Every structure is written in structure tokens, then in C-alpha cells.
Amino acid sequence: MDPYRSNKLNQSILEVLSRMLQVSVKDPRVGFVTINSVEVNRDHSVAQIYWSVLGDEEDRKSSFAGLKKARGYMMSNLTRTLGLRAAPDLRFIYDDTVAKGLELDNVLDQLAQNGEFKSEADRKKGMVLEDLIPPFELVQGIRRAEKIWVVPHHNPDPDAMGSALALSAALTEMGRDVRVVSYEDPPLGFGDMPGFDGVVTNDQAEEIFRDEEPDTLILVDCHDISRCGPLEEVLDRFNTRWCIDHHLVSGRKAPESGWIEAKSCSTCTLIHRVIDNLAQGDSEFADEPFNMTVGMATNIYAGLINDTGGFRFSNTMPLTFELARRLSLMGVDTAAVSRQTMHRYRPEGVALLQRVLESFEYHRNGRILILRATQAMLDETGGSMPDTEGFVNIATAVDGVKYIAFMKELGTDVWRVSLRVRGEGDVQILAAQHGGGGHKQAAGCTIEGVADDIAADLAVDLGALLGR
């Protein structure tokens, strides 16, 4: 068999049959039939005609009947037109590749409309608050609870504390017995947050747990009790635990059940969505609807404004401003919240900042900056680790710096390391190597060892990230 001759005959038959369907075959049933391809066998005695038609199953059956009726006429015409000794036996085979292609196009169009082909950055830009939906199991679990502890991570920031206070106020509105349990020596500004005067500290936790026997723990801005420092031992006694967090899963332990949504710009954003859901009420639990108060909204705004760095950080999205607008419309004094919780230092904190600034170490031509806050610095200045909140943001403002590592001494040869990157980069990779977590632009971990050795290793590891 000559492949060239067969291919030429295939094309000739396709052209002749297509022209016949358009001009000389009068049966209306084949008016919309398309010949897609032709394939003759080795001795050219049989030709498989692959055809398709627009329409449904009934159109397909009708067109097939029309083709079979016109088969003899088409074979006779082929003989005369192509000068064949005998026409090949025409066998019509329905070709569903076009239909499948159309189905695939429809699927792809639908996926495109749903944003499946958008980049992660474009998806975030297109998100709205209502896209953040609290898990049903979390909401039901909260409704079932009676005596609840709401606990932020150790050394809480305004996002952690704002989340705890806002959720606690909402649960109180629902008639639940609620405690916010935090830590001693809170950062300056927390005292101005609505409801903070009711917070109990870790030194009271043991006695309160024994006396009140709470049944449910809700962690906010963290997903593992190991991040709760001096509270870990007490919290380990809870059988029912939930978490609400916007950080990537860190450490080797599985996170608590709940809601971990790294796309959110803050945990307070998630808390807002949880409160919105709880506020609708639920007759099954005899929960009446309630309204979010200005106090709840104020605490949520405190977390939002701080975790986005005053809307300067890369986690700021359009929905961030939408939430800020809604909270402002509720009556939140946004300027007052910013004054009370951002860039506010005690005199001891300023003295500590001076020592930390003196610790700055530059590597890789100033593109890597490592700084420290040691226990000796705290003793010299009277400052505390909560005073260091925001120091790392000063480091990120240094021109030319790409990666930052802020080492905080928690104990002998134990360091909490805060990692940051300006612009594109991913410090979460490095944090994960040490059992930590966070986001691409901001992450953290705990490392044990001698300070100078840790700093040297961090410089090498961050230098490797520069080449990515």
C-alpha cells in the first residue's frame, strides 16, 4: 500500500462528499452534517467516514438515517467524479471528538470564570469577605460549648488579642461563660482595647481551670497549644479544642481542628466572619440573633490595622479595605485605634530599641540584616519582650535590605526568630525547616543554640534564598 496514494484518496473523498452534502444531496436531515475525516483501508475497498452534527441525540439519529439513505448516490458520484473503477464501501462512523471538544471548552470556560487559571495574587485581589466561609463543624462546635476559654499565642500581638477579645464578647452575647486567658506583662496599648480589663493571666490559669472546669478551648492566631508557652500544660487538659488562625501549619504536630485560612490578611478578619455567622442565631441551640457591637468591631480593627502594618504589608488585599470600611461605618474610631496600638513605646521600650539598633549585623552587601534582643538588654533597660513588638518593622524599612531575622532570647540558648522579606521571596521555607511557620513575607520559628552560631547559620540560609 502506497501511504501517499491512500492519504491523497482520503482527502479527495472528504472533499467530494463534503461538496455533495452542500450541493447535491437534498435530504434535509443531512443539512448540518460535517465530514471530519476519511480513512480508507489497505486495498481501498472500504472507506470509514467520520462525521458529526450540531444538535442533540435526536438530531444525530436523524442525520445518520439520512446518510444511510444517500449512501448509494454518494458512492456512485464518487466513482464518476474521481474516476474510480469501483467506489469504496462507505461506512459512516459518528465522530464525537467535536462534541467532546465543545464540552471541554465549556468546562474550561467555566473554570476560567471561577478563577481557576488565575495566579494566587489575582485570586486574592478578586476575593471578597463573603468568600471566607467558616467551617460548619467549627461553628457547630462553638455553639455546643458552654464554658469556654479563648486563648491567643504567647507574647500576643494586637491581631491575637483583638481576635480573643472580639470573639469573647460575641460568645458572651450568646450567653456562654467565657474567659480570655492571656499572659503577664502585656504590650503597651492592650489596656485600651475594649474588654481587656477582664483578661486573666497565665499565673491564674491553674486555679481557674480547677474551680470552673471549662469544657472548650478556642485558640486564636495560633493552631497548636505549644505556641502558648506557660499555658501549654493547662491547655493540654482540654478534651475539646478549636483553632482559628491565618498562619500556615507549623511544627511536626497536627493542628487543632477549626479554621486555618492562610489567604486571610489577619486572624481578626476570620473572627469577623465567625461572629457574622454566630450572630445569625440558631434555633437548634436556642441561640438568638445578636448585633456586632462597636467594641467587637474596634478589637477586630486593631488586629486588621496592625497585621497589615497600617495597610503597608503585602498581605493587604481589596477585602482588607472592605472590612476596614465596614468597621468604620459601625463607629470604630480608626485614628484612635492606630494611636493606641501602633508605634507606641514605653520609655523602657525606647531604651531597649536603642540597644537592639546597636545589634544590627549586615550581610551580603547589606541585603541581609540580623538583629537581636537579649535578656541582658532587658535587664539593662527595664524593658520586656512585649516592648519589642514592631521593632522588626524598623528593620524592614532599612533601604537595600531584602531579608531580616530578628532573634529574641527566650531563655538560655533558646531564641525566637522572626523572619521577614521585602518584596518577592519566601521566608516560610526557612521557618519550616526549624519547625516554624507563617507566610511567605513573614514567618517565625524557635531555634536552640549559641547566639553567634545561630546568627551565622541564618546569614548563610538567608543568603541561599537570595539566589532563588
C-alpha positions in Angstrom: 0.0 0.0 0.0 1.3 3.4 -1.0 0.7 5.7 2.0 0.9 8.8 -0.2 -1.8 7.5 -2.5 -4.0 6.5 0.4 -3.7 9.9 2.0 -4.5 11.6 -1.3 -7.5 9.4 -1.8 -8.7 10.1 1.8 -8.5 13.9 1.1 -10.2 13.6 -2.3 -13.1 11.5 -0.9 -13.6 14.0 2.0 -13.7 17.0 -0.4 -16.2 15.3 -2.8 -18.5 14.1 0.0 -18.5 17.5 1.7 -19.4 19.2 -1.6 -22.2 16.7 -2.3 -23.7 17.3 1.2 -23.7 21.0 0.5 -25.0 20.9 -3.1 -26.5 17.7 -4.5 -27.8 15.7 -1.5 -31.3 17.1 -1.0 -32.3 15.3 2.2 -32.8 18.0 4.9 -31.7 15.5 7.5 -28.1 15.9 6.5 -28.1 19.6 6.1 -25.9 20.3 9.1 -23.6 17.2 8.8 -19.9 17.8 8.7 -17.4 15.2 7.3 -14.4 15.5 9.7 -12.1 12.9 8.2 -11.9 9.8 5.9 -9.8 6.7 6.3 -9.6 4.0 3.5 -8.4 0.5 4.2 -5.3 -1.1 2.7 -6.9 -2.2 -0.6 -9.2 0.9 -0.8 -12.3 -1.3 -0.7 -13.7 0.3 2.4 -13.8 4.0 3.5 -14.6 4.9 7.1 -16.4 8.3 7.0 -16.1 10.2 10.4 -18.9 12.7 10.7 -20.5 14.9 13.2 -23.6 17.1 13.5 -24.6 20.0 15.7 -27.6 19.2 17.9 -28.8 16.6 20.4 -29.2 12.8 20.2 -32.4 13.0 18.1 -30.5 15.2 15.5 -27.7 12.6 15.4 -30.1 9.7 14.8 -32.0 11.6 12.1 -28.8 12.6 10.3 -27.5 9.1 10.4 -30.6 7.8 8.8 -30.3 10.5 6.0 -26.6 9.5 5.4 -27.5 5.8 5.0 -30.3 6.6 2.6 -27.9 8.8 0.5 -25.1 6.2 0.6 -25.7 4.6 -2.8 -26.0 8.0 -4.5 -22.7 9.2 -2.9 -20.8 6.0 -3.9 -22.0 6.3 -7.5 -21.0 10.0 -7.6 -17.6 9.2 -6.1 -16.9 6.7 -8.9 -17.7 9.3 -11.7 -16.0 12.3 -10.0 -12.8 10.6 -9.0 -12.6 8.2 -12.0 -12.5 5.1 -9.8 -13.1 1.6 -11.1 -15.3 1.0 -8.1 -16.2 3.2 -5.2 -15.1 2.1 -1.7 -17.9 0.9 0.6 -18.8 3.9 2.7 -19.2 3.2 6.4 -20.4 6.2 8.5 -18.9 6.5 12.0 -20.1 9.2 14.3 -17.1 11.3 15.5 -17.7 12.6 19.0 -14.4 14.5 19.2 -16.0 17.7 18.2 -18.8 17.3 20.8 -16.2 16.4 23.4 -14.1 19.4 22.4 -17.1 21.7 22.9 -17.8 20.1 26.3 -14.1 20.6 27.2 -14.3 24.2 26.0 -17.4 24.7 28.2 -15.6 23.2 31.2 -12.5 25.4 30.6 -14.7 28.5 30.2 -16.5 27.6 33.5 -13.1 27.1 35.2 -11.9 30.4 33.9 -15.0 32.1 35.1 -14.4 30.6 38.6 -10.8 31.9 38.6 -9.1 28.5 38.3 -6.5 29.8 35.9 -5.7 33.0 37.8 -2.5 33.4 39.7 -2.6 33.3 43.5 -2.1 37.1 43.6 -5.0 37.6 41.1 -7.3 35.3 43.2 -6.6 37.3 46.3 -7.3 40.5 44.5 -10.7 39.1 43.5 -11.6 37.8 46.9 -14.4 39.4 48.9 -15.2 38.9 52.6 -18.1 36.5 51.8 -15.6 34.2 50.1 -14.2 33.4 53.6 -16.7 30.9 55.0 -16.2 29.5 58.5 -16.3 25.6 58.5 -19.7 24.3 59.6 -18.0 21.9 62.2 -16.3 24.9 63.9 -19.5 26.9 64.2 -21.4 24.0 65.5 -18.7 23.1 67.9 -18.7 26.7 69.3 -22.5 26.6 69.6 -22.3 23.4 71.6 -19.8 24.8 74.1 -20.9 26.1 77.5 -17.8 27.2 79.4 -15.1 28.5 77.0 -11.5 29.7 77.2 -10.3 31.9 74.4 -6.5 31.9 74.3 -4.1 33.8 72.0 -0.5 32.7 71.4 2.3 33.5 73.8 3.5 37.2 73.5 0.4 38.1 71.7 0.2 40.9 69.2 -2.9 43.1 68.5 -4.2 40.6 66.0 -4.1 37.8 68.5 -5.5 39.9 71.4 -8.1 41.6 69.2 -9.3 38.2 68.0 -9.6 36.9 71.5 -11.5 39.9 72.9 -13.9 40.2 69.9 -14.8 36.6 69.9 -15.2 36.5 73.7 -17.6 39.5 73.5 -19.7 37.7 70.9 -19.8 34.5 72.9 -20.9 36.4 75.9 -23.7 37.9 73.8 -24.8 34.3 73.1 -25.0 33.6 76.8 -21.8 31.5 77.1 -19.5 31.5 80.1 -16.2 32.9 78.6 -12.7 33.6 79.7 -9.9 35.3 77.8 -6.7 33.8 79.2 -3.5 35.5 78.2 -0.1 36.3 79.7 1.7 38.5 82.1 3.4 41.7 81.1 1.1 42.6 78.1 2.3 45.1 75.4 1.6 48.8 75.8 -1.8 49.7 74.3 -3.6 46.5 75.2 -5.1 48.2 78.2 -7.1 50.5 75.8 -8.7 47.6 74.0 -12.4 47.0 74.9 -12.8 44.2 77.3 -9.1 43.8 78.2 -9.8 44.6 81.8 -11.5 41.2 82.1 -8.5 39.2 80.8 -6.9 36.8 83.2 -3.2 35.8 83.1 -1.4 32.5 82.9 -0.4 32.7 86.6 -4.1 32.4 87.5 -4.9 29.7 84.9 -4.3 26.6 87.1 -6.7 27.8 89.8 -9.4 29.0 87.5 -9.4 25.8 85.5 -9.7 23.7 88.6 -12.6 25.9 90.0 -14.6 26.5 86.8 -13.9 23.3 84.8 -14.2 24.9 81.3 -15.2 22.4 78.5 -14.0 24.1 75.4 -10.7 25.8 74.3 -10.6 28.1 71.3 -7.1 29.1 70.2 -6.8 32.3 68.2 -4.0 33.4 65.9 -2.3 30.0 66.6 -3.2 26.4 65.9 -1.2 24.5 68.4 -1.0 24.8 72.2 2.8 24.5 72.0 2.7 28.2 71.0 1.0 29.1 74.2 4.2 28.9 76.3 3.4 28.9 80.1 -0.2 27.9 79.4 0.6 24.7 77.4 0.4 22.4 80.4 -3.1 23.6 81.5 -4.5 23.8 78.0 -3.4 20.2 77.4 -6.2 19.1 79.7 -9.0 20.3 77.4 -10.6 17.5 75.5 -12.4 19.8 73.1 -10.1 22.2 71.3 -10.7 24.5 68.3 -8.4 27.0 66.5 -8.9 30.0 64.3 -5.7 31.1 62.5 -4.4 32.6 59.3 -0.8 31.2 59.5 0.4 28.1 57.6 0.6 24.9 59.6 3.9 24.9 61.5 5.7 22.3 63.5 5.5 18.5 63.4 2.3 18.2 65.3 -1.1 18.2 63.6 -3.0 21.4 64.1 -6.1 21.6 66.3 -9.5 21.3 64.4 -11.0 24.5 63.3 -10.3 27.1 60.6 -6.8 27.7 59.2 -7.0 30.1 56.3 -3.7 31.4 55.1 -5.3 33.6 52.4 -6.7 35.9 55.1 -4.8 39.0 55.9 -5.4 38.6 59.6 -7.0 36.3 62.1 -9.3 39.2 63.1 -10.7 39.0 59.5 -11.6 35.4 60.2 -13.1 36.2 63.6 -15.3 38.8 61.9 -16.7 36.1 59.6 -17.2 33.7 62.5 -19.0 36.4 64.5 -21.2 37.3 61.5 -22.2 33.6 61.3 -22.8 33.2 65.0 -24.8 36.5 65.1 -27.5 34.9 62.8 -28.7 32.8 65.7 -29.6 29.1 65.6 -32.9 27.7 66.9 -31.4 24.2 67.4 -29.1 25.6 70.1 -31.6 28.3 71.3 -29.2 31.0 70.2 -30.9 34.3 69.5 -29.6 36.6 66.8 -27.4 39.5 68.0 -25.6 42.5 66.6 -21.9 43.0 66.5 -21.0 45.8 68.9 -18.6 48.7 68.4 -16.4 47.1 71.0 -16.1 43.9 68.9 -15.5 45.9 65.8 -12.8 48.0 67.5 -10.9 45.0 68.5 -11.2 43.5 65.1 -9.9 46.7 63.5 -6.9 46.7 65.9 -5.9 43.3 64.6 -6.5 44.3 61.0 -4.5 47.5 61.1 -1.6 46.0 62.9 -1.2 42.7 61.0 -1.2 44.6 57.7 1.3 47.2 59.0 -1.2 50.0 58.5 -2.1 48.6 55.1 1.6 48.6 54.0 2.3 44.9 54.1 1.9 42.6 51.1 -1.0 40.7 52.8 -3.2 43.8 52.3 -5.9 42.9 49.8 -9.1 44.7 48.5 -11.2 42.8 51.0 -8.9 44.3 53.7 -10.2 47.8 52.8 -13.7 46.5 52.6 -13.6 45.1 56.1 -12.0 48.4 57.3 -14.8 50.3 55.7 -17.5 48.2 57.3 -15.9 48.5 60.7 -15.5 52.3 60.3 -19.2 52.6 59.4 -20.1 50.8 62.6 -18.4 53.6 64.6 -14.9 52.5 65.1 -12.5 55.4 65.9 -9.9 54.2 63.4 -7.4 57.0 64.2 -7.6 56.3 68.0 -7.1 52.6 67.5 -4.0 53.3 65.4 -2.6 55.7 68.0 -3.2 53.2 70.8 -1.8 50.1 69.3 0.8 51.1 66.7 4.3 52.6 67.1 3.7 53.2 70.8 6.6 52.6 73.2 7.3 52.9 76.9 10.5 54.8 77.8 12.0 51.5 78.7 11.0 50.2 75.3 12.7 53.1 73.6 15.9 52.4 75.6 15.6 48.7 74.6 15.1 49.8 71.0 18.4 51.7 71.2 20.2 48.5 72.3 18.6 46.5 69.5 19.6 49.0 66.9 23.2 48.7 68.1 23.0 44.9 67.4 22.3 45.3 63.7 24.5 43.0 61.6 24.6 43.4 57.9 25.5 40.5 55.5 25.7 40.1 51.7 26.4 43.8 50.9 23.6 45.0 53.2 20.8 42.8 51.7 20.6 40.6 54.9 20.0 42.2 58.3 20.2 40.2 61.6 19.2 41.9 64.9 18.9 40.7 68.5 17.0 41.4 71.7 18.8 39.6 74.6 17.9 39.1 78.2 20.9 41.2 79.1 19.3 44.1 77.1 16.1 43.7 79.1 17.9 43.8 82.4 19.9 46.9 81.4 16.8 48.9 80.2 14.0 47.5 82.3 12.2 46.6 79.1 10.4 43.4 78.2 9.9 41.2 75.2 6.4 42.7 74.5 8.2 46.1 74.1 9.9 44.6 71.0 6.6 44.4 69.2 7.2 46.4 66.0 11.0 46.5 66.1 11.3 44.2 63.1 9.3 46.7 61.1 12.0 49.2 61.7 14.5 46.7 60.2 12.3 46.2 57.1 12.4 50.0 56.5 16.2 50.0 56.0 17.0 50.8 52.4 18.6 47.9 50.5 17.7 45.2 52.9 15.9 42.2 51.4 15.8 39.6 54.3 15.6 40.2 58.0 16.0 37.9 61.0 15.1 39.2 64.5 16.4 37.0 67.2 14.7 37.2 70.7 16.2 35.4 73.6 13.5 33.5 75.4 15.9 31.6 77.8 19.4 30.2 77.9 20.3 29.2 74.3 16.6 29.5 73.2 15.8 32.0 70.6 12.5 33.1 68.9 13.4 34.1 65.4 11.1 36.4 63.4 11.8 36.4 59.7 10.8 39.0 57.1 11.3 39.6 53.4 10.9 42.9 51.5 9.2 42.3 48.1 9.3 38.9 46.5 10.7 36.0 48.5 9.6 33.2 50.9 10.9 33.1 54.4 8.3 30.5 55.4 10.6 27.9 53.8 13.3 28.6 56.3 10.9 28.8 59.2 9.5 25.4 58.3 13.0 23.9 58.4 13.1 24.7 62.1 9.5 23.6 62.9 8.0 27.0 62.5 5.6 28.6 60.0 3.9 31.7 58.9 3.6 33.4 55.5 6.0 33.9 52.6 6.7 37.5 53.7 6.6 36.9 57.5 7.3 33.8 59.4 8.8 32.6 62.7 10.4 29.7 64.5 12.2 28.8 67.7 15.9 27.7 67.5 18.1 26.4 70.3 21.8 27.1 70.3 24.5 29.6 70.8 23.5 33.1 69.5 26.5 33.7 67.3 26.2 30.3 65.7 22.5 30.8 65.0 23.2 34.2 63.5 25.9 32.8 61.3 23.7 29.9 60.1 20.8 32.3 59.4 23.1 34.5 57.3 24.0 31.5 55.2 20.5 30.3 54.9 19.1 33.7 54.0 21.9 34.2 51.6 20.8 31.0 49.8 17.3 32.5 49.5 18.8 35.5 47.7 19.8 33.2 44.8 16.3 31.7 44.4 
